[in-house]
Every structure is written in C-alpha cells, then in structure tokens.
Amino acid sequence: MGIIISALIIFTGFKTMLDISKLLIGNHENLDLTKNLSDIILSEPKISSVHDIMIHNYGNNKYYCSDSAYLNGDLTINESNKILNSIKNNIAHSYNNLDIDIEFRPN
C-alpha cells in the first residue's frame, strides 16, 4: 500500500513540474494565436518575414509575446519604429489580453 501511494505522489509531482515549466518557459500550444499574430505582422508590406514567435501565458488569460521581424534595410530606425508601433497598436486593439514586443532587424 505504501509503494502505491509513494508512486502516486511521485507521478503527481512530475506532472505538476512539467505543467509549471511549460508556463514559465512559454509554449506553442496556441497555434491559432501564433498564426494570427504572424498574419497581422506580415500584413505590413515593408516586413518580409517574422520568426521566433514565443508566447508566454502568465495566467488569468494574460499573454506576453516576443518575436523578430525583418524589415526593408533602406528604412531608418525612426521609420521602422513607426511601423512596429502601428502593428503593436493593431494587435493591442485586437487582443486586449496580449502584450507584444517586436524586435526589428534589417533585411
């Protein structure tokens, strides 16, 4: 009887540890949200690609997203910032439970 209870406690501990690590590290379980964010970002013609989309769920339906976007290399930093701020505002308007950070890189 003691061995069965010990095994149950160990199993529950490992399952809890895996669930918590997914929350802390971030996960790709919400593929629809990842695809929607990618589509919104790529709708800007001056962005050629987006990658490294990581979505972290911090509970109570609160998400944080970070990603990298490649912009045309002929844009100034100020122009790039204006484009990315516009995209962030569009995403904030569509998803009020999501904070996003977009890193830009020249193409």
C-alpha positions in Angstrom: 0.0 0.0 0.0 2.8 2.4 0.9 4.5 1.8 -2.5 1.3 2.6 -4.4 0.8 5.9 -2.5 4.5 6.8 -3.0 4.3 6.1 -6.8 1.1 8.3 -7.0 2.8 11.2 -5.1 5.9 10.9 -7.4 3.8 10.8 -10.5 1.7 13.8 -9.4 4.9 15.7 -8.6 6.4 15.1 -12.0 3.2 16.1 -13.8 2.9 19.3 -11.8 6.6 20.1 -12.5 6.0 19.7 -16.3 2.9 21.9 -16.2 4.6 24.7 -14.3 7.7 24.5 -16.6 5.5 25.0 -19.7 4.0 28.1 -18.1 7.4 29.6 -17.2 9.3 28.8 -20.4 6.4 29.5 -22.8 4.8 27.2 -25.2 3.4 26.9 -28.7 0.1 25.2 -27.7 -1.9 28.2 -29.0 -1.1 27.8 -32.7 -4.1 29.8 -33.8 -2.9 32.8 -31.9 0.6 32.4 -33.3 -0.7 32.2 -36.8 -3.0 35.2 -36.3 -0.1 37.3 -34.9 2.1 36.3 -37.8 -0.5 37.3 -40.3 -1.1 40.7 -38.7 2.7 41.4 -38.7 3.2 40.2 -42.2 0.3 42.3 -43.5 2.7 45.3 -43.4 4.3 45.3 -46.9 7.7 46.5 -45.6 8.1 43.4 -43.4 9.5 40.5 -45.3 9.3 37.8 -42.6 8.7 37.2 -38.9 10.2 34.4 -36.7 10.9 33.3 -33.2 7.4 34.0 -32.0 7.2 33.0 -28.3 4.0 33.3 -26.4 4.1 33.1 -22.6 0.9 32.6 -20.6 1.0 34.3 -17.3 -2.3 33.1 -16.0 -5.8 34.7 -15.9 -5.7 34.8 -19.7 -2.8 37.2 -19.8 -0.2 36.6 -22.6 3.1 38.1 -23.5 4.6 37.6 -27.0 8.0 38.3 -28.3 9.2 37.9 -31.9 11.6 39.2 -34.5 10.6 40.9 -37.8 12.8 41.6 -40.8 12.1 45.0 -42.3 13.5 46.6 -45.5 17.1 47.6 -44.9 16.6 51.0 -46.5 14.3 52.2 -43.7 15.6 54.5 -41.0 15.3 53.4 -37.3 12.6 56.1 -36.8 10.5 54.7 -39.8 10.9 51.2 -38.5 9.8 52.2 -35.1 6.7 53.9 -36.5 5.8 50.7 -38.5 6.3 48.4 -35.5 4.3 50.7 -33.1 1.5 50.8 -35.6 1.5 46.9 -35.7 1.6 46.8 -31.9 -1.4 49.1 -31.6 -3.3 47.0 -34.1 -2.5 43.9 -32.1 -3.4 45.6 -28.8 -6.7 46.7 -30.3 -7.5 43.1 -31.4 -6.1 41.3 -28.4 -6.5 43.3 -25.1 -5.0 40.4 -23.1 -1.7 40.4 -25.0 1.4 42.4 -24.6 3.8 42.1 -27.5 7.4 43.0 -28.1 8.7 43.1 -31.7 12.4 43.2 -32.4 13.2 44.5 -35.8 16.2 43.5 -38.0 17.2 44.9 -41.3 16.7 42.6 -44.3 
